[in-house]
Amino acid sequence: MATEGQDIWTLRPANDRDLQEVVRIEQASFGDPWSDGDFRSVMAVRHAIFLVAEDSARKIGGYVITMAVTDESEVLNIAVDPERRGAALGALLLDAALAEAEKRGARSTFLEVRESNEPALRLYRSRGFEEISRRRRYYKSPVEDALVLRRAVH
Ligand SMILES: CC(C)(COP(=O)(O)OP(=O)(O)OC[C@H]1O[C@@H](n2cnc3c(N)ncnc32)[C@H](O)[C@@H]1OP(=O)(O)O)[C@@H](O)C(=O)NCCC(=O)NCCS
């Protein structure tokens, strides 16, 4: 449980019953959203860390998915309901996923982000992520380069 402003968020592993809300937030967040099946597939992977944040009314505010294999982890997805953004929920989710990955042995974490995605870049930089490379025209809808960021555990 964590408190931020007036919202009290509970972070917990996602389950099947969360997927409808997760897909709704996903579709409101990305031009090339993951499908329900994409989320289900990731849920079945042992190395996946898939957390949702729910408020005191049990409404999902956001989610994060990280894959932690050997000493490396990767943030595959993170999104916050547009109505709940800018109140540190993204930071709360990311910190929880990074902490769990580190608990499982991750020494570094990678992720890709659209180069124009300022809110996400700001969040990642505030958590120690640094740009290490660029993937040209990596994203569709719209086409855009991805920046590859890395964060090392010290
Ligand atoms: C990226 C995202 C998860 C951040 O969630 P959030 O709950 O709004 O983020 P937070 O409130 O924790 O803010 C984290 C940082 O980003 C900054 N930020 C938040 N919204 C911002 C905005 N619209 N413009 C610029 N910076 C912003 C905050 O100021 C904060 O930085 P600070 O700590 O230096 O003040 C959210 O914007 C989102 O869901 N975006 C759509 C999906 C997406 O792009 N995911 C990332 C894919 S790589």
The ligand as a MOL file (V3000), in Angstrom:
LIG
                    3D

  0  0  0     0  0            999 V3000
M  V30 BEGIN CTAB
M  V30 COUNTS 48 50 0 0 0
M  V30 BEGIN ATOM
M  V30 1 C 4.4030 7.7790 -18.8490 0
M  V30 2 C 3.2710 7.6460 -17.8260 0
M  V30 3 C 3.1530 6.1840 -17.3960 0
M  V30 4 C 3.6490 8.5020 -16.5940 0
M  V30 5 O 2.6430 8.2930 -15.6260 0
M  V30 6 P 2.2510 9.4410 -14.5840 0
M  V30 7 O 1.5470 8.7980 -13.4650 0
M  V30 8 O 1.5790 10.5600 -15.2860 0
M  V30 9 O 3.7000 9.9310 -14.1750 0
M  V30 10 P 4.0960 10.5910 -12.8080 0
M  V30 11 O 2.9980 11.4560 -12.2970 0
M  V30 12 O 4.6470 9.5340 -11.9160 0
M  V30 13 O 5.2470 11.5570 -13.2970 0
M  V30 14 C 6.5590 11.1060 -13.5000 0
M  V30 15 C 7.3650 12.2620 -14.0370 0
M  V30 16 O 6.8790 12.6350 -15.3230 0
M  V30 17 C 6.4830 14.0160 -15.3200 0
M  V30 18 N 5.2800 14.1490 -16.1000 0
M  V30 19 C 4.0580 13.6210 -15.8860 0
M  V30 20 N 3.1930 14.0300 -16.8350 0
M  V30 21 C 3.8990 14.8330 -17.6640 0
M  V30 22 C 3.5710 15.5550 -18.8480 0
M  V30 23 N 2.3230 15.5270 -19.3700 0
M  V30 24 N 4.5630 16.2730 -19.4610 0
M  V30 25 C 5.8090 16.2920 -18.9510 0
M  V30 26 N 6.1710 15.6160 -17.8340 0
M  V30 27 C 5.2400 14.9080 -17.2030 0
M  V30 28 C 6.1970 14.3470 -13.8980 0
M  V30 29 O 6.3780 15.7420 -13.7040 0
M  V30 30 C 7.2180 13.5190 -13.1840 0
M  V30 31 O 8.4540 14.1440 -13.1920 0
M  V30 32 P 8.9820 14.8260 -11.8660 0
M  V30 33 O 9.0450 13.7290 -10.8420 0
M  V30 34 O 10.3030 15.3420 -12.3010 0
M  V30 35 O 7.9760 15.8820 -11.5370 0
M  V30 36 C 1.9320 8.2120 -18.3690 0
M  V30 37 O 2.1600 9.4910 -18.9110 0
M  V30 38 C 1.2980 7.3290 -19.4340 0
M  V30 39 O 0.5690 6.3870 -19.1360 0
M  V30 40 N 1.5820 7.6380 -20.7010 0
M  V30 41 C 1.0060 6.8590 -21.8250 0
M  V30 42 C 1.6690 5.5100 -21.9260 0
M  V30 43 C 3.1550 5.6230 -22.1380 0
M  V30 44 O 3.6290 6.4910 -22.8780 0
M  V30 45 N 3.9240 4.7410 -21.4940 0
M  V30 46 C 5.3550 4.6940 -21.6350 0
M  V30 47 C 5.7250 3.9220 -22.8370 0
M  V30 48 S 7.5160 3.8000 -23.0260 0
M  V30 END ATOM
M  V30 BEGIN BOND
M  V30 1 1 1 2
M  V30 2 1 2 3
M  V30 3 1 2 4
M  V30 4 1 2 36
M  V30 5 1 4 5
M  V30 6 1 5 6
M  V30 7 2 6 7
M  V30 8 1 6 8
M  V30 9 1 6 9
M  V30 10 1 9 10
M  V30 11 2 10 11
M  V30 12 1 10 12
M  V30 13 1 10 13
M  V30 14 1 13 14
M  V30 15 1 14 15
M  V30 16 1 15 16
M  V30 17 1 15 30
M  V30 18 1 16 17
M  V30 19 1 17 18
M  V30 20 1 17 28
M  V30 21 1 18 19
M  V30 22 1 18 27
M  V30 23 2 19 20
M  V30 24 1 20 21
M  V30 25 1 21 22
M  V30 26 2 21 27
M  V30 27 1 22 23
M  V30 28 2 22 24
M  V30 29 1 24 25
M  V30 30 2 25 26
M  V30 31 1 26 27
M  V30 32 1 28 29
M  V30 33 1 28 30
M  V30 34 1 30 31
M  V30 35 1 31 32
M  V30 36 2 32 33
M  V30 37 1 32 34
M  V30 38 1 32 35
M  V30 39 1 36 37
M  V30 40 1 36 38
M  V30 41 2 38 39
M  V30 42 1 38 40
M  V30 43 1 40 41
M  V30 44 1 41 42
M  V30 45 1 42 43
M  V30 46 2 43 44
M  V30 47 1 43 45
M  V30 48 1 45 46
M  V30 49 1 46 47
M  V30 50 1 47 48
M  V30 END BOND
M  V30 END CTAB
M  END
